[in-house]
Amino acid sequence: MKLEKTTNIPSLPGRSYDDACGAAHALDLIGERWALLVMRELMLGPLRFGALRAALPGISANVLTQRLEGLEGIGAIVRRRLPPPGTAQVYALTPWGYEAEPIMQSLGRWGARSPLHDPMLPLSPVSLMLSFRTMFDPARAEDFEARIGLRLSGEDYMVRIGRGRVEAAREAIENADVVFTGTAPAVAGAVYGGVPLTALEADGALEVDGYRTIANRFITLFPLPPKIDVTSAAAAPGTS
């Protein structure tokens, strides 16, 4: 029995794999270059076109427009106007669009196991915040509770840790126990690259204000997964 093809559905943003597998269809939807990263930048809330482009410096205005139109067409994002006095147009994820975060987390952990992954490459503030939600190790946190403020490239973010959980959001950093001021790559250098805070401060890349013991503990709570052994991985069972 041949199934009838569903009609009245939005057209796909790019070429299709013509494969009924759900993973293949997901790639049909968000597999175009930059599409998933555009969604990543919206995970902490709506952004204007200019802010999106600034967060993804390798993308052209034309390609960003195409990706936004494609993601809007499939129902992953929406355009809306901010209420007065703002009235600017912003792009925001739909509830279904937000459901992609676990996909990004799994993909991030999987990719970080590659020996080719370099945690010291540039990354956006939102990417850093999402990495905290992905790499947080509750066992390392134990009874640790803290409010960590991050002022990254002029924008404020807050990370809350307590009861073995982590929250990361774009919000004011009032009442933070520690405030890191600098860039996302500088903070990532301390958290994922093993660069001492004192070295980053001496270079002028980072300022740390507040309880030093909390700052030193915070940067140890996000271990990267172990790298794969390429030699062992290449040796398939039964080939010796």
RODO-2510 file (C-alpha; in nm, 4 decimals, decimal comma):
residues 240
     n   res          X          Y          Z
     1     m     0,0000     0,0000     0,0000
     2     k     0,1449     0,3347    -0,1035
     3     l     0,1073     0,6201     0,1410
     4     e    -0,0343     0,9471     0,0147
     5     k     0,2104     1,2350     0,0263
     6     t     0,1127     1,5087     0,2680
     7     t     0,0010     1,8282     0,0945
     8     n    -0,0133     2,1916     0,1979
     9     i     0,3198     2,1823     0,3821
    10     p     0,5933     2,4490     0,3600
    11     s     0,8659     2,3946     0,1025
    12     l     1,2053     2,2885     0,2339
    13     p     1,4795     2,5555     0,2476
    14     g     1,7279     2,3535     0,0402
    15     r     1,7704     2,0256    -0,1429
    16     s     1,6059     1,7217     0,0110
    17     y     1,7567     1,3810     0,0850
    18     d     1,4225     1,2230    -0,0127
    19     d     1,4597     0,9924     0,2858
    20     a     1,1832     0,9130     0,5355
    21     c     1,4287     0,8887     0,8257
    22     g     1,3550     1,1566     1,0861
    23     a     1,7260     1,2448     1,1103
    24     a     1,7429     1,2889     0,7328
    25     h     1,4386     1,5158     0,7438
    26     a     1,5949     1,7172     1,0267
    27     l     1,8967     1,7735     0,8025
    28     d     1,6592     1,8761     0,5241
    29     l     1,5261     2,1420     0,7630
    30     i     1,8394     2,2757     0,9340
    31     g     2,1289     2,1150     0,7486
    32     e     2,2108     2,4218     0,5376
    33     r     2,5362     2,5949     0,6324
    34     w     2,4827     2,8436     0,9199
    35     a     2,1213     2,7415     0,9876
    36     l     2,1862     2,5620     1,3156
    37     l     2,4215     2,8370     1,4335
    38     v     2,1566     3,0999     1,3669
    39     m     1,9219     2,8979     1,5879
    40     r     2,1967     2,8693     1,8504
    41     e     2,2296     3,2461     1,8763
    42     l     1,8552     3,2768     1,9430
    43     m     1,8530     3,0232     2,2266
    44     l     1,8832     3,2961     2,4919
    45     g     1,6136     3,5162     2,3435
    46     p     1,5199     3,7319     2,0423
    47     l     1,7817     3,9304     1,8516
    48     r     1,7884     4,1922     1,5802
    49     f     1,9376     4,1159     1,2406
    50     g     2,2485     4,3223     1,3164
    51     a     2,3104     4,1447     1,6451
    52     l     2,2806     3,8073     1,4761
    53     r     2,5275     3,9034     1,2086
    54     a     2,7719     4,0408     1,4664
    55     a     2,7551     3,7105     1,6568
    56     l     2,8331     3,5166     1,3361
    57     p     3,1104     3,7251     1,1754
    58     g     3,1707     3,4732     0,8966
    59     i     2,8200     3,5024     0,7533
    60     s     2,7195     3,7528     0,4868
    61     a     2,4049     3,9627     0,5124
    62     n     2,2627     3,7850     0,2080
    63     v     2,3178     3,4357     0,3479
    64     l     2,1820     3,5364     0,6886
    65     t     1,8680     3,6699     0,5214
    66     q     1,8278     3,3406     0,3333
    67     r     1,8719     3,1320     0,6483
    68     l     1,6267     3,3427     0,8462
    69     e     1,3690     3,3155     0,5693
    70     g     1,4222     2,9398     0,5486
    71     l     1,3954     2,8869     0,9248
    72     e     1,0855     3,1039     0,9355
    73     g     0,9371     2,9050     0,6488
    74     i     0,9686     2,5743     0,8337
    75     g     0,8283     2,7157     1,1579
    76     a     1,1503     2,7238     1,3635
    77     i     1,1644     3,1029     1,4067
    78     v     0,9275     3,3990     1,3874
    79     r     0,9686     3,7687     1,3222
    80     r     0,8055     4,0189     1,5520
    81     r     0,8177     4,3820     1,6572
    82     l     0,9328     4,4859     2,0011
    83     p     0,6714     4,6768     2,2013
    84     p     0,7074     5,0572     2,2269
    85     p     0,9318     5,2406     2,2700
    86     g     1,1550     4,9827     2,0946
    87     t     0,9450     4,8853     1,7882
    88     a     1,2512     4,7221     1,6242
    89     q     1,2078     4,3964     1,4348
    90     v     1,3610     4,0927     1,6031
    91     y     1,3888     3,7226     1,5294
    92     a     1,2867     3,4660     1,7899
    93     l     1,2672     3,0898     1,8152
    94     t     0,9278     2,9259     1,8246
    95     p     0,8566     2,6690     2,1010
    96     w     0,9490     2,3989     1,8480
    97     g     1,2672     2,5872     1,7636
    98     y     1,3714     2,5842     2,1299
    99     e     1,3367     2,2051     2,1259
   100     a     1,6571     2,1951     1,9198
   101     e     1,8767     2,2760     2,2223
   102     p     1,9205     1,9109     2,3315
   103     i     2,0231     1,8338     1,9739
   104     m     2,2877     2,1060     1,9911
   105     q     2,4061     1,9794     2,3294
   106     s     2,4455     1,6217     2,2055
   107     l     2,6154     1,7415     1,8881
   108     g     2,8436     1,9677     2,0912
   109     r     2,9531     1,6907     2,3257
   110     w     3,0041     1,4555     2,0318
   111     g     3,2083     1,7111     1,8372
   112     a     3,4182     1,8056     2,1401
   113     r     3,5489     1,4468     2,1534
   114     s     3,7207     1,4920     1,8184
   115     p     4,0990     1,5439     1,8408
   116     l     4,0497     1,8176     1,5789
   117     h     3,8282     2,0261     1,8082
   118     d     4,0021     2,3411     1,9295
   119     p     3,8275     2,5056     2,2294
   120     m     4,0475     2,8144     2,1869
   121     l     3,8902     2,9198     1,8562
   122     p     3,6563     3,2237     1,8565
   123     l     3,3038     3,1769     1,9887
   124     s     3,0105     3,3995     2,0679
   125     p     2,8842     3,4856     2,4184
   126     v     2,5650     3,2858     2,3580
   127     s     2,7706     2,9865     2,2463
   128     l     2,9701     3,0119     2,5694
   129     m     2,6525     3,0240     2,7801
   130     l     2,5092     2,7221     2,6012
   131     s     2,8372     2,5375     2,6484
   132     f     2,7994     2,5851     3,0245
   133     r     2,4542     2,4253     3,0073
   134     t     2,6035     2,1417     2,8019
   135     m     2,9304     2,0647     2,9816
   136     f     2,8247     2,1265     3,3436
   137     d     2,9253     1,8385     3,5735
   138     p     2,6906     1,8137     3,8773
   139     a     2,9343     1,5797     4,0552
   140     r     3,2017     1,8496     4,0518
   141     a     2,9609     2,1118     4,1780
   142     e     2,8403     1,9081     4,4814
   143     d     2,7088     2,1649     4,7338
   144     f     2,8525     2,4647     4,5476
   145     e     2,6106     2,7559     4,5058
   146     a     2,6988     3,0803     4,3315
   147     r     2,5811     3,3578     4,1023
   148     i     2,8372     3,4252     3,8318
   149     g     2,8051     3,7444     3,6291
   150     l     2,9683     3,7741     3,2898
   151     r     3,0008     4,1034     3,1023
   152     l     3,1008     3,9850     2,7566
   153     s     3,1641     4,2349     2,4797
   154     g     2,9358     4,4837     2,6539
   155     e     2,6434     4,2473     2,7223
   156     d     2,5480     4,1004     3,0592
   157     y     2,4854     3,7337     3,1327
   158     m     2,4216     3,5441     3,4546
   159     v     2,5098     3,1856     3,5431
   160     r     2,3413     3,0408     3,8517
   161     i     2,4695     2,7219     4,0094
   162     g     2,2980     2,5384     4,2932
   163     r     2,1595     2,1998     4,3919
   164     g     2,3615     2,0313     4,1215
   165     r     2,2068     2,2382     3,8427
   166     v     2,3151     2,5249     3,6212
   167     e     2,1184     2,8062     3,4599
   168     a     2,2625     3,0497     3,2082
   169     a     2,0710     3,3494     3,0764
   170     r     2,1098     3,6937     2,9243
   171     e     2,0206     3,9238     3,2145
   172     a     2,1510     4,1886     3,4534
   173     i     2,4373     4,0824     3,6793
   174     e     2,3187     4,2436     4,0004
   175     n     2,4105     4,0626     4,3245
   176     a     2,6611     3,8371     4,1494
   177     d     2,9250     3,6734     4,3692
   178     v     3,1836     3,7129     4,0927
   179     v     3,1851     3,9165     3,7725
   180     f     3,4031     3,8258     3,4741
   181     t     3,4514     4,1141     3,2299
   182     g     3,6081     4,0501     2,8920
   183     t     3,5283     3,8386     2,5882
   184     a     3,3787     3,4937     2,5476
   185     p     3,7062     3,3479     2,4117
   186     a     3,8933     3,4793     2,7169
   187     v     3,6499     3,3106     2,9583
   188     a     3,6597     2,9942     2,7468
   189     g     4,0368     3,0017     2,7712
   190     a     4,0095     2,9757     3,1499
   191     v     3,7236     2,7242     3,1558
   192     y     3,8160     2,4959     2,8655
   193     g     4,1728     2,5870     2,7744
   194     g     4,3321     2,5707     3,1171
   195     v     4,4663     2,9260     3,0983
   196     p     4,5166     3,0613     3,4544
   197     l     4,2950     3,3541     3,5499
   198     t     4,6034     3,5436     3,6625
   199     a     4,7574     3,5122     3,3166
   200     l     4,4406     3,6393     3,1463
   201     e     4,4253     3,9301     3,3894
   202     a     4,7910     4,0138     3,3361
   203     d     4,7334     4,0233     2,9596
   204     g     4,4327     4,2533     3,0031
   205     a     4,2037     3,9940     2,8426
   206     l     3,9871     3,9471     3,1511
   207     e     3,8887     4,1208     3,4736
   208     v     3,7661     3,9220     3,7721
   209     d     3,5820     4,1066     4,0482
   210     g     3,4439     3,9369     4,3572
   211     y     3,5240     3,6255     4,5533
   212     r     3,8362     3,4702     4,4062
   213     t     3,7668     3,1284     4,5610
   214     i     3,4299     3,1168     4,3841
   215     a     3,5855     3,2227     4,0537
   216     n     3,8514     2,9513     4,0794
   217     r     3,5899     2,6878     4,1612
   218     f     3,3554     2,7980     3,8848
   219     i     3,6054     2,7433     3,6037
   220     t     3,6522     2,3765     3,7065
   221     l     3,2860     2,2739     3,6716
   222     f     3,2734     2,2249     3,2944
   223     p     3,5095     1,9445     3,1880
   224     l     3,5280     1,8611     2,8204
   225     p     3,4576     1,4965     2,7317
   226     p     3,7628     1,2781     2,6618
   227     k     3,9041     1,2755     2,3116
   228     i     3,8617     0,9645     2,1030
   229     d     4,1622     0,7457     2,0311
   230     v     4,1881     0,7794     1,6544
   231     t     4,4121     0,4729     1,6260
   232     s     4,1701     0,2523     1,8157
   233     a     3,8680     0,3999     1,6428
   234     a     4,0172     0,3289     1,3011
   235     a     4,0763    -0,0370     1,3811
   236     a     3,7364    -0,1936     1,3157
   237     p     3,6573    -0,5248     1,4917
   238     g     3,7711    -0,8307     1,3008
   239     t     4,0137    -0,6481     1,0732
   240     s     4,3335    -0,7447     1,2539
***
